Amino acid sequence: MSSSPPEIQRQPIAPKDQSRYAKSIQEGRAILAEGGSKADAARAIFRLINDEHRDVVLKAFQEGADVTPKGAPTYYYNINRKHRKNKT
């Protein structure tokens, strides 16, 4: 008899700085409105809130760069990897 594990409900993580989070979403939407790519918008968002928790950044990518929930982790991985590489 195999019982399934109980559903774990994760609490959403709130941004450390709500105003900076909102500004990052506005900047991402502005880039998209100017004809920029989703990647350009995601990079701009990441520059503003890269010190936030990963889940907060993923949510901002979805809201500000119109990235899908499945695509957001890919954007995060690629942008974060490049950011860390340039930091050293």
C-alpha positions as CSV (number, residue, x, y, z in Angstrom):
1,M,0.0,0.0,0.0
2,S,1.4,3.2,-1.1
3,S,0.1,6.4,0.3
4,S,0.8,9.7,-1.4
5,P,2.7,12.3,0.5
6,P,0.6,15.2,2.0
7,E,0.3,18.3,-0.1
8,I,2.7,20.9,1.1
9,Q,1.5,24.5,0.7
10,R,4.3,26.9,0.3
11,Q,3.9,30.4,1.6
12,P,4.6,33.0,-1.0
13,I,7.8,35.0,-0.2
14,A,7.3,38.7,0.0
15,P,9.8,41.1,-1.6
16,K,12.2,42.8,0.9
17,D,11.5,46.2,-0.7
18,Q,8.1,46.5,-2.3
19,S,8.8,49.8,-4.0
20,R,11.9,48.5,-5.7
21,Y,10.0,45.4,-6.8
22,A,7.2,47.5,-8.3
23,K,9.9,49.7,-10.1
24,S,11.5,46.6,-11.6
25,I,8.2,45.5,-13.0
26,Q,7.5,48.9,-14.5
27,E,10.9,49.0,-16.1
28,G,10.4,45.5,-17.6
29,R,7.0,46.5,-19.0
30,A,8.5,49.8,-20.4
31,I,11.2,47.8,-22.2
32,L,8.6,45.5,-23.7
33,A,6.5,48.5,-24.8
34,E,9.5,50.0,-26.6
35,G,9.9,46.8,-28.6
36,G,12.6,45.2,-26.4
37,S,12.8,41.4,-25.9
38,K,11.6,39.4,-22.9
39,A,15.3,38.7,-22.2
40,D,16.1,42.4,-22.2
41,A,13.2,43.1,-19.8
42,A,14.2,40.2,-17.5
43,R,17.8,41.5,-17.4
44,A,16.6,44.9,-16.4
45,I,14.4,43.4,-13.7
46,F,17.2,41.3,-12.4
47,R,19.6,44.3,-12.2
48,L,17.2,46.0,-9.8
49,I,16.2,43.1,-7.6
50,N,19.0,40.6,-7.8
51,D,19.4,40.5,-4.0
52,E,15.8,39.2,-3.6
53,H,14.8,35.6,-3.0
54,R,14.7,33.5,-6.2
55,D,10.9,33.1,-6.0
56,V,10.4,36.9,-5.9
57,V,12.6,37.4,-9.0
58,L,10.7,34.6,-10.8
59,K,7.4,36.3,-10.0
60,A,8.8,39.6,-11.2
61,F,9.9,38.0,-14.5
62,Q,6.3,36.7,-15.0
63,E,4.7,40.1,-14.2
64,G,7.2,42.5,-15.8
65,A,8.7,40.5,-18.7
66,D,5.6,38.4,-19.7
67,V,7.6,35.3,-19.1
68,T,5.7,32.0,-18.6
69,P,5.9,30.2,-15.2
70,K,7.9,27.4,-16.9
71,G,10.2,29.9,-18.7
72,A,11.0,32.1,-15.7
73,P,13.5,29.7,-14.0
74,T,15.4,29.4,-17.3
75,Y,15.7,33.1,-17.6
76,Y,16.7,33.3,-13.9
77,Y,19.4,30.6,-14.4
78,N,21.0,32.2,-17.5
79,I,20.9,35.8,-16.2
80,N,22.1,34.8,-12.7
81,R,24.9,32.7,-14.1
82,K,26.1,35.6,-16.3
83,H,25.8,38.0,-13.4
84,R,27.9,35.8,-11.1
85,K,30.5,35.3,-13.9
86,N,30.8,39.0,-14.4
87,K,31.0,39.7,-10.7
88,T,34.3,37.7,-10.3
